[in-house]
Structures are given as structure tokens and as C-alpha cells.
Amino acid sequence: MRQWRLSMTSSNSAQSALKQLELTTLLHLAYSPDLAHSDYYLFPQLEKYPKGHHYDNDQEVIADVHRWCRGQSSEFFADGVL
């Protein structure tokens, strides 16, 4: 069965159509379920790193992010989890 995310302000006609199609609807969450608690710590820290760097392609960005992650201490990652 397909699942669709809808905001709570969805129209009645849309709700009726989904019910007729027997589709399950999910309420829109206030946060992204794809992000872990630690992501809210990691991403802002990572955003600070590449300022001033220039990359010619995606592979260079990926390699540099991997290099940056490997260069962080275990305490850095522990701070983001706690």
C-alpha cells in the first residue's frame, strides 16, 4: 500500500480521494525523520569547514568531506551524540 504525507490543512476533497484510493496518509512531521539527533550537531560544524575552498567536481567535495570526518577526534563525535 502506498503512503503519502499530507499537511494537516489538506482539503477535504483530497482526503476523500485518498480514502477512495485506499491510500494511507501520514501527518507531516515537524522534523525530518531522515536526520538523526547527531546530524543537527554535525552539519553546522561541517558547513564551517569548506568556506574558502574551491572544488572542481563532486568527487573532490566528497573526498574532502571524508578527509575532514576522519580528521575529527572521537570526542568531537561523542559531543554530537550526548
Backbone torsions as a table, in degrees:
resi	resn	phi	psi	omega
1	MET	NA	135.1	-179.8
2	ARG	-76.2	148.9	177.1
3	GLN	-121.0	138.7	-179.8
4	TRP	-127.0	140.1	175.0
5	ARG	-95.5	130.1	179.4
6	LEU	-129.6	148.0	174.1
7	SER	-75.6	161.5	-178.5
8	MET	-68.3	-13.1	-178.2
9	THR	-95.1	15.6	-179.7
10	SER	-60.7	145.3	-177.7
11	SER	-69.9	155.6	178.3
12	ASN	-62.7	-35.6	180.0
13	SER	-65.9	-38.2	177.3
14	ALA	-66.0	-42.4	178.4
15	GLN	-61.0	-42.0	-179.9
16	SER	-64.6	-42.9	179.9
17	ALA	-63.1	-42.5	179.2
18	LEU	-65.1	-38.0	178.7
19	LYS	-65.0	-42.1	178.2
20	GLN	-61.8	-37.2	179.7
21	LEU	-81.2	-1.6	-179.6
22	GLU	57.6	42.3	177.1
23	LEU	-97.6	140.3	176.9
24	THR	-82.1	134.1	177.5
25	THR	-109.0	143.8	177.6
26	LEU	-117.9	140.7	176.0
27	LEU	-69.2	146.2	176.8
28	HIS	-68.7	126.9	-179.5
29	LEU	-81.5	151.5	-179.8
30	ALA	-75.4	-10.4	179.4
31	TYR	-137.5	164.5	178.8
32	SER	-83.3	121.0	178.9
33	PRO	-69.7	-10.7	179.4
34	ASP	-81.7	-12.0	-178.9
35	LEU	-103.0	129.1	175.1
36	ALA	-82.2	160.5	178.0
37	HIS	-50.9	-40.3	-177.8
38	SER	-69.9	-22.0	179.6
39	ASP	-64.4	-30.8	-180.0
40	TYR	-69.8	-17.9	174.5
41	TYR	-90.9	-45.0	-173.2
42	LEU	-67.8	-48.4	-173.2
43	PHE	-62.2	-44.4	177.2
44	PRO	-62.3	-35.8	178.0
45	GLN	-66.4	-42.8	-179.0
46	LEU	-68.0	-34.0	179.2
47	GLU	-62.4	-30.3	-179.0
48	LYS	-70.3	-28.1	-172.0
49	TYR	-66.2	-52.6	-170.0
50	PRO	-78.2	2.1	-179.8
51	LYS	-57.2	126.7	-179.8
52	GLY	90.8	-10.5	177.7
53	HIS	-87.0	147.9	175.9
54	HIS	-121.2	131.5	-179.8
55	TYR	-120.1	140.8	179.6
56	ASP	-89.7	-20.0	-179.7
57	ASN	-158.0	171.6	-178.1
58	ASP	-63.2	-36.0	-178.8
59	GLN	-61.4	-36.9	177.7
60	GLU	-66.2	-39.4	178.2
61	VAL	-63.7	-48.0	-179.0
62	ILE	-60.3	-45.9	179.6
63	ALA	-61.9	-40.7	-179.3
64	ASP	-69.4	-38.1	177.2
65	VAL	-65.0	-41.9	176.6
66	HIS	-61.2	-43.2	178.6
67	ARG	-61.2	-43.1	179.6
68	TRP	-63.2	-44.9	-179.6
69	CYS	-62.8	-43.6	179.4
70	ARG	-65.4	-25.1	-179.3
71	GLY	-81.9	-7.5	-179.9
72	GLN	-84.2	147.7	179.8
73	SER	-77.4	163.8	176.9
74	SER	-64.4	-30.0	177.7
75	GLU	-64.9	-35.3	178.6
76	PHE	-58.7	-47.3	-178.9
77	PHE	-72.8	-34.3	177.7
78	ALA	-63.9	-36.5	178.2
79	ASP	-60.9	-34.5	-178.5
80	GLY	-76.5	-21.1	-178.5
81	VAL	-88.7	-34.6	-176.4
82	LEU	-79.8	NA	NA
